[in-house]
Amino acid sequence: MIQKGFFGEFGGRFVPEILVHPLEELEEAYNFFAKDENFQRELNYYLKNYAGRPSPLYFAERLSKKMNLKVYLKREDLNHTGSHKINNTLGQVLLAKKMGKTRIIAETGAGQHGVATATACALLGLECHIYMGAVDVERQKLNVFRMQILGAEVIPVKTGSQTLKDAINEAMRDWVSNVDTTHYVIGSVVGPHPYPKMVRDFQSVIGKEAKQQIFEAEGRLPDCVLACVGGGSNAMGIFHAFVPDKEVLLVGVEAGGLGLETSKNAASIGRGKKGILHGSLSYILQDEFGQIEETHSVAAGLDYPGVGPEHSFLFASGRARYVNVTDQEALDAFCELSRLEGIIPALESAHAIAYLNKLRKELPQDSIVLVCLSGRGDKDVEQVMRYLKEESR
Amino acid sequence: MKDILGSVLREKSQKRKLLLPYLTFGYPTIESFLAILENLNPDFIDALEIGIPHSDPVADGPVIQESSQKALALGVTPRLVFEKMQTLKLSFPLIAMTYGNIVYQYGIKKFGQDFKEAGFYGLIVADFPLEAKPLLDKLENLLSIILLASTTTPEERLKKIARESQGFVYLVSGKGVTGKTRIQQEELREVVTIIKSATDLPVLVGFGINSPEKAKEIASFCDGVIVGSALLHFVTQNKHHKDLPQLVNDFLSNFRKALNEIE
């Protein structure tokens, strides 16, 4: 009975009773539309003509030379709205519309998921409310304006640590109050069943395309697939197609913040232990009594004390490896990719790029490494400038 | 399985409508919380729900959230709850209310052993629906597991919950979080009837019961009410008052009077 919605021992549906029925309805609707040709045709139409899919697979020549590896970047940064988030929000908002919902809510940390949700709502004509921690509202002003311009209402959350986890709490509270009219668009592979599976499915287009593209370019599978992990939606999206190919090394890079020896990081697998947060059992950062810890990362999108349950499963079963890099290493990679390739990555994605410096010491020369470049760095420019100024002092 | 809480409450409910107040452990301070408890008049209440604070209480509205945060800031831990409650002798049954991760990290069996020793008879886990109940199997013969039902729950599932619940059935009054619920009375009435058809345990309604009048209205078609946010709000307003315990008793006596007027 307890098996439904689990990945091994992880996942589940740990929610107030009031949400069980809406989650059942969502699951039923999702299962129906996942197989419905018209729905898939419509979604694919928007993914292609509106979001700009397929995203290119780009061979990063100068970066490859420096790393002694063959580095391919899956360019999710080139999607409409600038990250992989649009793949999921188009899917979920379209689904919500088919379910007859008129009101959309979502949470956002860095603002990328909020912008992608507001965009899909504008496109499909649904009312949109975005919960965002007051601290994040302050540090991601540009994205707040973008959401407002797109017609969404941004609601600053002033409870708890005033960041992403508190925005999720508030969105869940909104949802229990308005379940009849409202769909909650969760932005990552977290939350109660069916969200981790549904979001992964919507994001799995990344890996499906990449697999085909790498075959076209190299005629074989990559040796390694690399992606950053906060909640882990871009990583699950690119990993999923490769999970059955056991010879492909899957690596998820968590936010090491100021280092794992400090409490200022967001490495849920690296430093956390099993627990229940936001509706599922997974690795989470918590104290010995089960209170959720405050986290830190230079990348707001990775600043979350939990991780998707399927990642916990891939970790526990040994199928994927989870590592972390510090804020400093991510900032260095941010600058390096900008200068070597003319691509300014999101600070989140820069975590994946940074790990190449460690992978190169382990993998044979010219190994093929596929990196998910989950988003572009425009949103981070101001913050990076501040860091660089402090550094040069 | 012995469901002592169920037997106690069933018997009490044959005599009067039940009143279960909720208090967050350690609010407004640990000392004044304990003083309130020691002075609670058992004539007014039938059991007491004690919240063990969690950092991320998703089912709770602003009043209980704030009381939880204040309590955590004062250093309240589940272990402290156990230690302090063990020293009190109270004449009414205690029910612990918390979130799954608190019990999970404490160790499920150990939680049951310790809290039983400290005078607790039951446990409510706000984010554990029916399907998660098997995770609490180790509490058998230690604590009664109280399940929540809601007005969104379909009929067959309501009956399942009614059969699986122990102590009583906790019916959430409508859509929303604690203290901020839109109560839908007609729906609620029907749901009570369905639950009653599947169990002889008392059915208590909670969330949004914010006045003696509301309590009377709702309890006229169920076995009693749970009063949380309204009580905590009252405690907050009077937290500096010298005789807070007496004021709490006055507050509860008004609810008791209203409930006794039914029939």
Contacts between the chains, C-beta under 8 A, distances in Angstrom:
chain1	res1	chain2	res2	distance
A	1	B	131	6.3
A	1	B	134	6.6
A	2	B	131	6.2
A	2	B	132	7.3
A	2	B	134	5.4
A	2	B	135	7.1
A	4	B	131	7.5
A	12	B	131	7.8
A	12	B	132	7.1
A	13	B	129	7.0
A	13	B	131	6.4
A	13	B	132	7.6
A	14	B	100	5.3
A	14	B	127	4.8
A	14	B	128	6.3
A	14	B	129	7.8
A	14	B	132	5.8
A	15	B	58	8.0
A	15	B	127	5.7
A	15	B	129	6.5
A	16	B	58	7.2
A	16	B	59	4.4
A	16	B	126	5.9
A	16	B	127	6.0
A	16	B	129	7.4
A	16	B	148	6.9
A	16	B	150	7.7
A	16	B	172	7.6
A	17	B	129	4.9
A	17	B	130	7.6
A	17	B	147	7.6
A	17	B	148	4.4
A	17	B	149	6.2
A	17	B	150	4.7
A	17	B	152	7.9
A	17	B	153	6.2
A	17	B	161	7.5
A	17	B	172	6.7
A	18	B	150	4.1
A	18	B	151	7.9
A	18	B	152	5.4
A	18	B	153	8.0
A	18	B	172	5.9
A	18	B	175	6.6
A	20	B	129	5.0
A	20	B	130	7.7
A	20	B	131	7.9
A	20	B	152	7.8
A	20	B	153	7.1
A	20	B	157	7.6
A	21	B	150	7.9
A	21	B	152	4.6
A	21	B	153	6.1
A	21	B	154	6.2
A	21	B	157	7.6
A	22	B	152	6.8
A	159	B	62	7.9
A	159	B	65	6.1
A	159	B	69	7.8
A	160	B	55	6.9
A	160	B	56	7.0
A	160	B	69	7.4
A	165	B	56	6.6
A	166	B	56	7.9
A	169	B	56	5.6
A	169	B	57	7.8
A	169	B	58	5.1
A	172	B	58	4.7
A	173	B	58	6.5
A	173	B	59	8.0
A	173	B	61	7.4
A	173	B	177	4.9
A	176	B	59	7.2
A	176	B	175	6.3
A	176	B	176	6.2
A	176	B	177	6.1
A	177	B	175	5.4
A	177	B	176	4.3
A	177	B	177	6.8
A	177	B	180	7.2
A	177	B	181	8.0
A	177	B	182	7.3
A	178	B	175	7.0
A	179	B	152	6.4
A	179	B	175	6.1
A	180	B	175	7.6
A	275	B	101	4.8
A	275	B	104	6.3
A	275	B	105	6.3
A	276	B	99	7.6
A	276	B	100	4.5
A	276	B	101	4.3
A	276	B	104	6.0
A	276	B	127	7.1
A	277	B	56	6.8
A	277	B	101	6.7
A	278	B	56	7.8
A	278	B	58	7.5
A	279	B	127	7.3
A	284	B	101	7.8
A	286	B	101	7.0
A	286	B	105	7.0
A	288	B	105	6.9
A	289	B	77	4.8
A	289	B	78	5.7
A	289	B	79	7.3
A	289	B	102	6.9
A	289	B	105	6.1
A	289	B	106	7.4
A	290	B	54	7.4
A	290	B	78	7.7
A	290	B	99	8.0
A	290	B	101	4.2
A	290	B	102	4.7
A	290	B	103	8.0
A	290	B	104	6.5
A	290	B	105	3.4
A	290	B	106	7.2
A	291	B	54	6.8
A	291	B	55	4.1
A	291	B	72	6.6
A	292	B	55	4.7
A	292	B	56	5.2
A	292	B	101	7.9
